[in-house]
Amino acid sequence: MIRRVIARLREWIAVEDAEERIEGSGEAITSPQHRRSPAAERELDRLGELDDEHRRDDP
């Protein structure tokens, strides 16, 4: 009886095989604070280029 209880406890607390459980793209997970959409990245690049041009035009 004790063996049966122990076996059931082991089954209840057992962790699945991590390789089978984890699914995803494989990309690093970043916090939402550091995540940007591709459109936001393009806009930041565009603004950076405008700033660089502005600085070159100033004497």
N, CA, C and O atoms as a Maestro MAE file, in Angstrom:
{
 s_m_m2io_version
 :::
 2.0.0
}

f_m_ct {
 s_m_title
 :::
 protein
 m_atom[236] {
  # First column is atom index #
  i_m_mmod_type
  r_m_x_coord
  r_m_y_coord
  r_m_z_coord
  i_m_residue_number
  s_m_chain_name
  s_m_pdb_residue_name
  s_m_pdb_atom_name
  i_m_atomic_number
  :::
  1 25 0.811 -1.181 0.000 1 A "MET " " N  " 7
  2 3 0.000 0.000 0.000 1 A "MET " " CA " 6
  3 2 0.868 1.264 0.000 1 A "MET " " C  " 6
  4 15 0.582 2.213 -0.731 1 A "MET " " O  " 8
  5 25 1.910 1.278 0.806 2 A "ILE " " N  " 7
  6 3 2.803 2.439 0.862 2 A "ILE " " CA " 6
  7 2 3.520 2.598 -0.474 2 A "ILE " " C  " 6
  8 15 3.719 3.720 -0.941 2 A "ILE " " O  " 8
  9 25 3.906 1.486 -1.088 3 A "ARG " " N  " 7
  10 3 4.565 1.556 -2.394 3 A "ARG " " CA " 6
  11 2 3.646 2.189 -3.425 3 A "ARG " " C  " 6
  12 15 4.086 2.981 -4.258 3 A "ARG " " O  " 8
  13 25 2.374 1.840 -3.366 4 A "ARG " " N  " 7
  14 3 1.405 2.391 -4.302 4 A "ARG " " CA " 6
  15 2 1.245 3.897 -4.091 4 A "ARG " " C  " 6
  16 15 1.157 4.653 -5.058 4 A "ARG " " O  " 8
  17 25 1.208 4.325 -2.851 5 A "VAL " " N  " 7
  18 3 1.094 5.748 -2.538 5 A "VAL " " CA " 6
  19 2 2.329 6.499 -3.021 5 A "VAL " " C  " 6
  20 15 2.220 7.575 -3.609 5 A "VAL " " O  " 8
  21 25 3.495 5.928 -2.769 6 A "ILE " " N  " 7
  22 3 4.745 6.565 -3.208 6 A "ILE " " CA " 6
  23 2 4.793 6.643 -4.729 6 A "ILE " " C  " 6
  24 15 5.202 7.663 -5.285 6 A "ILE " " O  " 8
  25 25 4.381 5.579 -5.404 7 A "ALA " " N  " 7
  26 3 4.365 5.577 -6.864 7 A "ALA " " CA " 6
  27 2 3.425 6.651 -7.397 7 A "ALA " " C  " 6
  28 15 3.756 7.346 -8.357 7 A "ALA " " O  " 8
  29 25 2.266 6.788 -6.784 8 A "ARG " " N  " 7
  30 3 1.315 7.818 -7.214 8 A "ARG " " CA " 6
  31 2 1.862 9.220 -6.957 8 A "ARG " " C  " 6
  32 15 1.677 10.119 -7.778 8 A "ARG " " O  " 8
  33 25 2.522 9.408 -5.842 9 A "LEU " " N  " 7
  34 3 3.131 10.703 -5.553 9 A "LEU " " CA " 6
  35 2 4.206 11.045 -6.575 9 A "LEU " " C  " 6
  36 15 4.296 12.187 -7.027 9 A "LEU " " O  " 8
  37 25 5.017 10.067 -6.938 10 A "ARG " " N  " 7
  38 3 6.061 10.294 -7.946 10 A "ARG " " CA " 6
  39 2 5.444 10.682 -9.280 10 A "ARG " " C  " 6
  40 15 5.941 11.587 -9.951 10 A "ARG " " O  " 8
  41 25 4.372 10.011 -9.672 11 A "GLU " " N  " 7
  42 3 3.701 10.351 -10.916 11 A "GLU " " CA " 6
  43 2 3.101 11.751 -10.852 11 A "GLU " " C  " 6
  44 15 3.149 12.504 -11.824 11 A "GLU " " O  " 8
  45 25 2.543 12.083 -9.712 12 A "TRP " " N  " 7
  46 3 1.870 13.360 -9.555 12 A "TRP " " CA " 6
  47 2 2.853 14.529 -9.631 12 A "TRP " " C  " 6
  48 15 2.538 15.567 -10.212 12 A "TRP " " O  " 8
  49 25 4.058 14.361 -9.038 13 A "ILE " " N  " 7
  50 3 5.021 15.465 -9.016 13 A "ILE " " CA " 6
  51 2 6.064 15.369 -10.119 13 A "ILE " " C  " 6
  52 15 6.935 16.234 -10.220 13 A "ILE " " O  " 8
  53 25 5.990 14.335 -10.946 14 A "ALA " " N  " 7
  54 3 6.979 14.158 -12.007 14 A "ALA " " CA " 6
  55 2 6.894 15.302 -13.016 14 A "ALA " " C  " 6
  56 15 5.812 15.799 -13.325 14 A "ALA " " O  " 8
  57 25 8.055 15.705 -13.519 15 A "VAL " " N  " 7
  58 3 8.143 16.754 -14.529 15 A "VAL " " CA " 6
  59 2 8.310 16.084 -15.884 15 A "VAL " " C  " 6
  60 15 9.068 15.125 -16.031 15 A "VAL " " O  " 8
  61 25 7.595 16.601 -16.864 16 A "GLU " " N  " 7
  62 3 7.722 16.061 -18.210 16 A "GLU " " CA " 6
  63 2 9.134 16.296 -18.723 16 A "GLU " " C  " 6
  64 15 9.862 17.149 -18.215 16 A "GLU " " O  " 8
  65 25 9.504 15.534 -19.728 17 A "ASP " " N  " 7
  66 3 10.798 15.716 -20.363 17 A "ASP " " CA " 6
  67 2 10.837 17.108 -20.987 17 A "ASP " " C  " 6
  68 15 9.978 17.444 -21.802 17 A "ASP " " O  " 8
  69 25 11.808 17.904 -20.621 18 A "ALA " " N  " 7
  70 3 11.867 19.293 -21.079 18 A "ALA " " CA " 6
  71 2 11.980 19.392 -22.593 18 A "ALA " " C  " 6
  72 15 11.417 20.315 -23.183 18 A "ALA " " O  " 8
  73 25 12.680 18.484 -23.236 19 A "GLU " " N  " 7
  74 3 12.836 18.537 -24.687 19 A "GLU " " CA " 6
  75 2 11.499 18.380 -25.393 19 A "GLU " " C  " 6
  76 15 11.289 18.979 -26.448 19 A "GLU " " O  " 8
  77 25 10.614 17.609 -24.851 20 A "GLU " " N  " 7
  78 3 9.310 17.410 -25.460 20 A "GLU " " CA " 6
  79 2 8.351 18.534 -25.106 20 A "GLU " " C  " 6
  80 15 7.414 18.803 -25.858 20 A "GLU " " O  " 8
  81 25 8.563 19.182 -24.000 21 A "ARG " " N  " 7
  82 3 7.630 20.168 -23.480 21 A "ARG " " CA " 6
  83 2 7.836 21.550 -24.079 21 A "ARG " " C  " 6
  84 15 6.869 22.272 -24.322 21 A "ARG " " O  " 8
  85 25 9.086 21.923 -24.319 22 A "ILE " " N  " 7
  86 3 9.384 23.277 -24.774 22 A "ILE " " CA " 6
  87 2 9.182 23.382 -26.277 22 A "ILE " " C  " 6
  88 15 9.737 22.608 -27.057 22 A "ILE " " O  " 8
  89 25 8.372 24.360 -26.661 23 A "GLU " " N  " 7
  90 3 8.139 24.633 -28.066 23 A "GLU " " CA " 6
  91 2 8.366 26.108 -28.302 23 A "GLU " " C  " 6
  92 15 8.172 26.925 -27.401 23 A "GLU " " O  " 8
  93 25 8.766 26.444 -29.482 24 A "GLY " " N  " 7
  94 3 8.949 27.856 -29.805 24 A "GLY " " CA " 6
  95 2 9.852 28.021 -30.995 24 A "GLY " " C  " 6
  96 15 10.276 27.043 -31.611 24 A "GLY " " O  " 8
  97 25 10.144 29.255 -31.316 25 A "SER " " N  " 7
  98 3 10.940 29.562 -32.497 25 A "SER " " CA " 6
  99 2 12.431 29.380 -32.241 25 A "SER " " C  " 6
  100 15 13.204 29.257 -33.191 25 A "SER " " O  " 8
  101 25 12.842 29.360 -31.002 26 A "GLY " " N  " 7
  102 3 14.259 29.242 -30.687 26 A "GLY " " CA " 6
  103 2 14.930 30.592 -30.509 26 A "GLY " " C  " 6
  104 15 16.102 30.658 -30.138 26 A "GLY " " O  " 8
  105 25 14.195 31.677 -30.770 27 A "GLU " " N  " 7
  106 3 14.763 33.000 -30.595 27 A "GLU " " CA " 6
  107 2 14.823 33.347 -29.110 27 A "GLU " " C  " 6
  108 15 14.052 32.828 -28.302 27 A "GLU " " O  " 8
  109 25 15.733 34.214 -28.777 28 A "ALA " " N  " 7
  110 3 15.858 34.647 -27.396 28 A "ALA " " CA " 6
  111 2 14.608 35.392 -26.972 28 A "ALA " " C  " 6
  112 15 14.016 36.121 -27.768 28 A "ALA " " O  " 8
  113 25 14.212 35.218 -25.752 29 A "ILE " " N  " 7
  114 3 13.050 35.906 -25.223 29 A "ILE " " CA " 6
  115 2 13.542 37.187 -24.562 29 A "ILE " " C  " 6
  116 15 14.388 37.155 -23.669 29 A "ILE " " O  " 8
  117 25 13.005 38.304 -25.010 30 A "THR " " N  " 7
  118 3 13.407 39.584 -24.438 30 A "THR " " CA " 6
  119 2 12.241 40.179 -23.673 30 A "THR " " C  " 6
  120 15 11.081 39.833 -23.895 30 A "THR " " O  " 8
  121 25 12.570 41.056 -22.794 31 A "SER " " N  " 7
  122 3 11.506 41.692 -22.020 31 A "SER " " CA " 6
  123 2 10.750 42.659 -22.925 31 A "SER " " C  " 6
  124 15 11.319 43.161 -23.894 31 A "SER " " O  " 8
  125 25 9.495 42.928 -22.634 32 A "PRO " " N  " 7
  126 3 8.721 43.860 -23.463 32 A "PRO " " CA " 6
  127 2 9.343 45.254 -23.535 32 A "PRO " " C  " 6
  128 15 9.118 45.983 -24.501 32 A "PRO " " O  " 8
  129 25 10.114 45.623 -22.534 33 A "GLN " " N  " 7
  130 3 10.763 46.934 -22.553 33 A "GLN " " CA " 6
  131 2 11.777 47.047 -23.685 33 A "GLN " " C  " 6
  132 15 12.000 48.137 -24.211 33 A "GLN " " O  " 8
  133 25 12.386 45.940 -24.059 34 A "HIS " " N  " 7
  134 3 13.446 45.958 -25.065 34 A "HIS " " CA " 6
  135 2 13.001 45.412 -26.415 34 A "HIS " " C  " 6
  136 15 13.806 45.316 -27.341 34 A "HIS " " O  " 8
  137 25 11.748 45.059 -26.533 35 A "ARG " " N  " 7
  138 3 11.238 44.492 -27.763 35 A "ARG " " CA " 6
  139 2 10.653 45.610 -28.627 35 A "ARG " " C  " 6
  140 15 9.889 46.438 -28.131 35 A "ARG " " O  " 8
  141 25 11.002 45.639 -29.899 36 A "ARG " " N  " 7
  142 3 10.457 46.652 -30.794 36 A "ARG " " CA " 6
  143 2 9.954 45.979 -32.054 36 A "ARG " " C  " 6
  144 15 10.500 44.970 -32.500 36 A "ARG " " O  " 8
  145 25 8.919 46.544 -32.613 37 A "SER " " N  " 7
  146 3 8.384 46.023 -33.858 37 A "SER " " CA " 6
  147 2 9.324 46.423 -35.005 37 A "SER " " C  " 6
  148 15 10.070 47.394 -34.880 37 A "SER " " O  " 8
  149 25 9.292 45.690 -36.106 38 A "PRO " " N  " 7
  150 3 10.115 46.066 -37.259 38 A "PRO " " CA " 6
  151 2 9.809 47.486 -37.755 38 A "PRO " " C  " 6
  152 15 10.716 48.199 -38.185 38 A "PRO " " O  " 8
  153 25 8.545 47.896 -37.697 39 A "ALA " " N  " 7
  154 3 8.189 49.252 -38.129 39 A "ALA " " CA " 6
  155 2 8.833 50.296 -37.215 39 A "ALA " " C  " 6
  156 15 9.307 51.328 -37.690 39 A "ALA " " O  " 8
  157 25 8.851 50.034 -35.928 40 A "ALA " " N  " 7
  158 3 9.471 50.966 -34.985 40 A "ALA " " CA " 6
  159 2 10.981 51.037 -35.223 40 A "ALA " " C  " 6
  160 15 11.572 52.115 -35.156 40 A "ALA " " O  " 8
  161 25 11.599 49.895 -35.500 41 A "GLU " " N  " 7
  162 3 13.040 49.888 -35.797 41 A "GLU " " CA " 6
  163 2 13.345 50.709 -37.047 41 A "GLU " " C  " 6
  164 15 14.311 51.472 -37.065 41 A "GLU " " O  " 8
  165 25 12.522 50.557 -38.105 42 A "ARG " " N  " 7
  166 3 12.735 51.323 -39.338 42 A "ARG " " CA " 6
  167 2 12.589 52.822 -39.076 42 A "ARG " " C  " 6
  168 15 13.372 53.623 -39.588 42 A "ARG " " O  " 8
  169 25 11.591 53.199 -38.284 43 A "GLU " " N  " 7
  170 3 11.374 54.608 -37.973 43 A "GLU " " CA " 6
  171 2 12.550 55.172 -37.179 43 A "GLU " " C  " 6
  172 15 12.984 56.297 -37.432 43 A "GLU " " O  " 8
  173 25 13.065 54.408 -36.229 44 A "LEU " " N  " 7
  174 3 14.228 54.870 -35.463 44 A "LEU " " CA " 6
  175 2 15.447 55.017 -36.364 44 A "LEU " " C  " 6
  176 15 16.206 55.977 -36.225 44 A "LEU " " O  " 8
  177 25 15.641 54.087 -37.275 45 A "ASP " " N  " 7
  178 3 16.756 54.195 -38.224 45 A "ASP " " CA " 6
  179 2 16.600 55.438 -39.096 45 A "ASP " " C  " 6
  180 15 17.563 56.168 -39.332 45 A "ASP " " O  " 8
  181 25 15.365 55.671 -39.576 46 A "ARG " " N  " 7
  182 3 15.110 56.833 -40.431 46 A "ARG " " CA " 6
  183 2 15.388 58.126 -39.667 46 A "ARG " " C  " 6
  184 15 16.026 59.033 -40.200 46 A "ARG " " O  " 8
  185 25 14.914 58.216 -38.425 47 A "LEU " " N  " 7
  186 3 15.149 59.408 -37.630 47 A "LEU " " CA " 6
  187 2 16.635 59.602 -37.317 47 A "LEU " " C  " 6
  188 15 17.124 60.731 -37.274 47 A "LEU " " O  " 8
  189 25 17.339 58.504 -37.102 48 A "GLY " " N  " 7
  190 3 18.775 58.599 -36.863 48 A "GLY " " CA " 6
  191 2 19.518 59.125 -38.070 48 A "GLY " " C  " 6
  192 15 20.453 59.914 -37.937 48 A "GLY " " O  " 8
  193 25 19.098 58.684 -39.268 49 A "GLU " " N  " 7
  194 3 19.727 59.179 -40.495 49 A "GLU " " CA " 6
  195 2 19.434 60.658 -40.698 49 A "GLU " " C  " 6
  196 15 20.317 61.415 -41.103 49 A "GLU " " O  " 8
  197 25 18.203 61.076 -40.420 50 A "LEU " " N  " 7
  198 3 17.861 62.500 -40.532 50 A "LEU " " CA " 6
  199 2 18.693 63.335 -39.572 50 A "LEU " " C  " 6
  200 15 19.153 64.421 -39.926 50 A "LEU " " O  " 8
  201 25 18.886 62.832 -38.359 51 A "ASP " " N  " 7
  202 3 19.687 63.548 -37.371 51 A "ASP " " CA " 6
  203 2 21.133 63.665 -37.842 51 A "ASP " " C  " 6
  204 15 21.756 64.718 -37.708 51 A "ASP " " O  " 8
  205 25 21.665 62.567 -38.399 52 A "ASP " " N  " 7
  206 3 23.040 62.602 -38.911 52 A "ASP " " CA " 6
  207 2 23.175 63.617 -40.037 52 A "ASP " " C  " 6
  208 15 24.159 64.356 -40.077 52 A "ASP " " O  " 8
  209 25 22.205 63.673 -40.957 53 A "GLU " " N  " 7
  210 3 22.238 64.629 -42.053 53 A "GLU " " CA " 6
  211 2 22.160 66.057 -41.521 53 A "GLU " " C  " 6
  212 15 22.869 66.944 -41.996 53 A "GLU " " O  " 8
  213 25 21.299 66.271 -40.537 54 A "HIS " " N  " 7
  214 3 21.150 67.588 -39.943 54 A "HIS " " CA " 6
  215 2 22.466 68.055 -39.308 54 A "HIS " " C  " 6
  216 15 22.856 69.214 -39.448 54 A "HIS " " O  " 8
  217 25 23.132 67.151 -38.619 55 A "ARG " " N  " 7
  218 3 24.401 67.501 -37.959 55 A "ARG " " CA " 6
  219 2 25.487 67.807 -38.979 55 A "ARG " " C  " 6
  220 15 26.324 68.678 -38.737 55 A "ARG " " O  " 8
  221 25 25.496 67.110 -40.120 56 A "ARG " " N  " 7
  222 3 26.502 67.354 -41.147 56 A "ARG " " CA " 6
  223 2 26.271 68.706 -41.821 56 A "ARG " " C  " 6
  224 15 27.221 69.372 -42.233 56 A "ARG " " O  " 8
  225 25 24.997 69.109 -41.929 57 A "ASP " " N  " 7
  226 3 24.672 70.365 -42.593 57 A "ASP " " CA " 6
  227 2 25.011 71.564 -41.722 57 A "ASP " " C  " 6
  228 15 25.262 72.642 -42.260 57 A "ASP " " O  " 8
  229 25 25.029 71.428 -40.413 58 A "ASP " " N  " 7
  230 3 25.341 72.540 -39.509 58 A "ASP " " CA " 6
  231 2 26.828 72.822 -39.564 58 A "ASP " " C  " 6
  232 15 27.647 71.903 -39.570 58 A "ASP " " O  " 8
  233 25 27.181 74.139 -39.608 59 A "PRO " " N  " 7
  234 3 28.620 74.496 -39.656 59 A "PRO " " CA " 6
  235 2 29.335 74.264 -38.365 59 A "PRO " " C  " 6
  236 15 30.535 74.519 -38.270 59 A "PRO " " O  " 8
  :::
 }
 m_bond[235] {
  # First column is bond index #
  i_m_from
  i_m_to
  i_m_order
  :::
  1 1 2 1
  2 2 3 1
  3 3 4 2
  4 3 5 1
  5 5 6 1
  6 6 7 1
  7 7 8 2
  8 7 9 1
  9 9 10 1
  10 10 11 1
  11 11 12 2
  12 11 13 1
  13 13 14 1
  14 14 15 1
  15 15 16 2
  16 15 17 1
  17 17 18 1
  18 18 19 1
  19 19 20 2
  20 19 21 1
  21 21 22 1
  22 22 23 1
  23 23 24 2
  24 23 25 1
  25 25 26 1
  26 26 27 1
  27 27 28 2
  28 27 29 1
  29 29 30 1
  30 30 31 1
  31 31 32 2
  32 31 33 1
  33 33 34 1
  34 34 35 1
  35 35 36 2
  36 35 37 1
  37 37 38 1
  38 38 39 1
  39 39 40 2
  40 39 41 1
  41 41 42 1
  42 42 43 1
  43 43 44 2
  44 43 45 1
  45 45 46 1
  46 46 47 1
  47 47 48 2
  48 47 49 1
  49 49 50 1
  50 50 51 1
  51 51 52 2
  52 51 53 1
  53 53 54 1
  54 54 55 1
  55 55 56 2
  56 55 57 1
  57 57 58 1
  58 58 59 1
  59 59 60 2
  60 59 61 1
  61 61 62 1
  62 62 63 1
  63 63 64 2
  64 63 65 1
  65 65 66 1
  66 66 67 1
  67 67 68 2
  68 67 69 1
  69 69 70 1
  70 70 71 1
  71 71 72 2
  72 71 73 1
  73 73 74 1
  74 74 75 1
  75 75 76 2
  76 75 77 1
  77 77 78 1
  78 78 79 1
  79 79 80 2
  80 79 81 1
  81 81 82 1
  82 82 83 1
  83 83 84 2
  84 83 85 1
  85 85 86 1
  86 86 87 1
  87 87 88 2
  88 87 89 1
  89 89 90 1
  90 90 91 1
  91 91 92 2
  92 91 93 1
  93 93 94 1
  94 94 95 1
  95 95 96 2
  96 95 97 1
  97 97 98 1
  98 98 99 1
  99 99 100 2
  100 99 101 1
  101 101 102 1
  102 102 103 1
  103 103 104 2
  104 103 105 1
  105 105 106 1
  106 106 107 1
  107 107 108 2
  108 107 109 1
  109 109 110 1
  110 110 111 1
  111 111 112 2
  112 111 113 1
  113 113 114 1
  114 114 115 1
  115 115 116 2
  116 115 117 1
  117 117 118 1
  118 118 119 1
  119 119 120 2
  120 119 121 1
  121 121 122 1
  122 122 123 1
  123 123 124 2
  124 123 125 1
  125 125 126 1
  126 126 127 1
  127 127 128 2
  128 127 129 1
  129 129 130 1
  130 130 131 1
  131 131 132 2
  132 131 133 1
  133 133 134 1
  134 134 135 1
  135 135 136 2
  136 135 137 1
  137 137 138 1
  138 138 139 1
  139 139 140 2
  140 139 141 1
  141 141 142 1
  142 142 143 1
  143 143 144 2
  144 143 145 1
  145 145 146 1
  146 146 147 1
  147 147 148 2
  148 147 149 1
  149 149 150 1
  150 150 151 1
  151 151 152 2
  152 151 153 1
  153 153 154 1
  154 154 155 1
  155 155 156 2
  156 155 157 1
  157 157 158 1
  158 158 159 1
  159 159 160 2
  160 159 161 1
  161 161 162 1
  162 162 163 1
  163 163 164 2
  164 163 165 1
  165 165 166 1
  166 166 167 1
  167 167 168 2
  168 167 169 1
  169 169 170 1
  170 170 171 1
  171 171 172 2
  172 171 173 1
  173 173 174 1
  174 174 175 1
  175 175 176 2
  176 175 177 1
  177 177 178 1
  178 178 179 1
  179 179 180 2
  180 179 181 1
  181 181 182 1
  182 182 183 1
  183 183 184 2
  184 183 185 1
  185 185 186 1
  186 186 187 1
  187 187 188 2
  188 187 189 1
  189 189 190 1
  190 190 191 1
  191 191 192 2
  192 191 193 1
  193 193 194 1
  194 194 195 1
  195 195 196 2
  196 195 197 1
  197 197 198 1
  198 198 199 1
  199 199 200 2
  200 199 201 1
  201 201 202 1
  202 202 203 1
  203 203 204 2
  204 203 205 1
  205 205 206 1
  206 206 207 1
  207 207 208 2
  208 207 209 1
  209 209 210 1
  210 210 211 1
  211 211 212 2
  212 211 213 1
  213 213 214 1
  214 214 215 1
  215 215 216 2
  216 215 217 1
  217 217 218 1
  218 218 219 1
  219 219 220 2
  220 219 221 1
  221 221 222 1
  222 222 223 1
  223 223 224 2
  224 223 225 1
  225 225 226 1
  226 226 227 1
  227 227 228 2
  228 227 229 1
  229 229 230 1
  230 230 231 1
  231 231 232 2
  232 231 233 1
  233 233 234 1
  234 234 235 1
  235 235 236 2
  :::
 }
}
